[in-house]
Amino acid sequence: MNAPWKPALRGIALAAALLLSGPLPPASAAPDGPHVEIHTLQPAPARGVLRALTATDATLLPAGGTEPRSHPLAGIREIRFVDAKPRKPSGARFRAHLTGGDKLVGALRGPSETGVVLTIPGLGDLDLPFDVLLTLEWMPADAGPCHDLADKHPRAPSGDVVYDAGNDEYRGTVLEATAKEVVVESRRGRKRTIPWTGLRVIHLENDLLPPVDGLTGEIELTNGTRIALAKPPTLTARGLTVTSRSMPDAERSIAMECVQSMRWWGGQFVYASTLPFKSERRPYYADPEGLMDPAYLERWFGTRVDRRASGCPLRIGGQRYRRGFGVNSHSIIEIPLDGAYKSFVTGFGIDDEVLLQASASGGRGNVDARVLADGKVIWEKKGVEGGTKALRVGPLDVSDAKTLVLEVGFGKNFMTLDRADWVDPILVRK
């Protein structure tokens, strides 16, 4: 016969034993804040929970630790939000390039009194006046990371220009945007209308803001939006409060689940790809003068900043890089240093793009590369091939150097698939 009172007695006895042994330890609450990786100039990132952001520091509670630690923003390359998930678009979108360097991706909500309104996940409706817009380009629902209509439809020498789905161009002045169309006035005073459904690219005659002299940064969202920051963001319980460099008079709130990363530069270090530079291309076969359009050759074989000529982001060994140079052999990049830096570090390799076009014989590109400071070779590597991770180059001593040169020469296969990348090229200040 079962005794139903025995389990009850066992429970009472257990409770009594716990009381006699002392009070229960407090339950450990989950730390407040998003889980992140902080990437600095050190090879290994710091991992933990982001507890605070100020104008000068990010405070991290290390994984498994109890004491928060401060990391100066001036030495941070990137803060990655490890739980961020890329967002798949549900339909066609537009990408807006702004004068401060922002690139905003969202659905076109309609016109405003002074421009257009985009609806951006995590940001909501954003009114973009025409005077801060450089370019507005259409993006189909299946647009991938290599989508680059704006680059393939060039800006006009002067004035505005609009391209439609038939690649027809309309030059003049963009007067207004209505719910259905964009109105362009030609220099002769003729007005033309282009329906939104047929519009592909708008270039407006505005200028980029001058570069920031000092610490600056950007926030990237999970849908590809990048916000150029006017000042460091503020961490809140629900997300981030940010001020765009293109529109510094208005603060905006971003939902935390839409934040993918924050990046910084201009403090202890700068990216070489953000500095003024000169580049030279020395083709293996010299085409007869006048046979090929120089603009075409420069477009597809010249030095590209932060991407490949195809519009694709820089990628080596399966890893995507935000900053760097995309080149073809034989290429020479010359960067004035003026003695302002003490060391240089970069990654180098053949872009993964060649894996999609590798020959039947298995060719993956083959290049020789070297770095020179004031004409002296300080790093060299021959026979670099594709399909591997980026080589880590440096830190290299460039103290007092006036000029840095990044050179990629022909390997054993002449210039076949020689599409090389210098990625995360960092110059550390003295």
Sequence and secondary structure as in RCSB ss.txt:
>XXXX:A:sequence
MNAPWKPALRGIALAAALLLSGPLPPASAAPDGPHVEIHTLQPAPARGVLRALTATDATLLPAGGTEPRSHPLAG
IREIRFVDAKPRKPSGARFRAHLTGGDKLVGALRGPSETGVVLTIPGLGDLDLPFDVLLTLEWMPADAGPCHDLA
DKHPRAPSGDVVYDAGNDEYRGTVLEATAKEVVVESRRGRKRTIPWTGLRVIHLENDLLPPVDGLTGEIELTNGT
RIALAKPPTLTARGLTVTSRSMPDAERSIAMECVQSMRWWGGQFVYASTLPFKSERRPYYADPEGLMDPAYLERW
FGTRVDRRASGCPLRIGGQRYRRGFGVNSHSIIEIPLDGAYKSFVTGFGIDDEVLLQASASGGRGNVDARVLADG
KVIWEKKGVEGGTKALRVGPLDVSDAKTLVLEVGFGKNFMTLDRADWVDPILVRK
>XXXX:A:secstr
   THHHHHHHHHHHHHHHHH          SS EEEEEESSSS EEEEEEEE SSEEEEEETT SS EEEEGGG
EEEEEETT      SS EEEEEETTS EEEEEEEEE SSEEEEEETTTEEEEEEGGGEEEEEEE TT  TT  HH
HHS   SSSEEEEETT  EEEEEEEEE SSEEEEE TTS EEEEEGGGEEEEE S       SS EEEEEETTS 
EEEBSS  EE SSEEEEEBSSSTT EEEEEGGGEEEEEEESSSEEEGGGS  EEEE  SS   TTTS HHHHHHH
HS EESS TTS  EEETTEEESSEEEEESSEEEEEE TT EEEEEEEEEE GGGGGS  TT    EEEEEEEETT
EEEEEEEEEESSS  EEEEEEE TT SEEEEEEEEBTTBTTT EEEEEEEEEEE 
